[in-house]
């Protein structure tokens, strides 16, 4: 989150990093520069109108809620966009996610686990 926010900020975009994981927020803030960061569940976030240029939901972190909640989250993010702003979703297809849920790969010095 931090490196992406910093890169976008360096190109003139404004944004707010949101994560309910305090450690993720701390790491993003430690990178210095970029957007402000908020420790909050996205379901509870209520942006001001025209608060940012882009909303990026990264790392397959969208779609875990029921359809109504998913629509509400997207609607609130859309309301926070400035004119011409965009919402970008980084997602796997539901079929891929269902087929691979729980699989993990870790890189270690001798290869991958």
C-alpha positions, 0 to 999 in steps of 0.5 A, a space after each residue: 500500500 505504501 509504495 503504491 501510494 507514494 508512487 501515485 502521489 509523486 505523479 500528482 495524484 491524491 489519495 488516502 491509504 486505508 487498512 484495518 491492519 495497524 502493522 500495514 498502516 505503520 509500514 506504509 507511514 514508515 516509507 514517508 511521503 505519499 498519501 495520508 493513511 487511516 487505520 479503519 475497516 473499509 466498511 466503516 470509511 466515509 470519505 468526504 466528497 471529492 476527497 481523492 483522485 483514485 481509489 485502488 483496492 489491492 491484493 484481492 481485498 475486495 469482494 469478501 462481503 455480501 453483495 449489498 455491502 460490496 455495493 455500499 463500499 464501492 458507492 462510498 468510494 465513488 462518492 469520494 472521487 473527484 471529477 474524472 477520478 477512478 476506482 481500480 480493483 486488483 482482483 482474481 476471478 471468483 472461480 480462480 479464487 475458489 479453486 486456489 483459496 488457502 494455497 500459499 507460496 513463500 520464497 525462501 533462500 533455497 527456493 519456494 515453499 
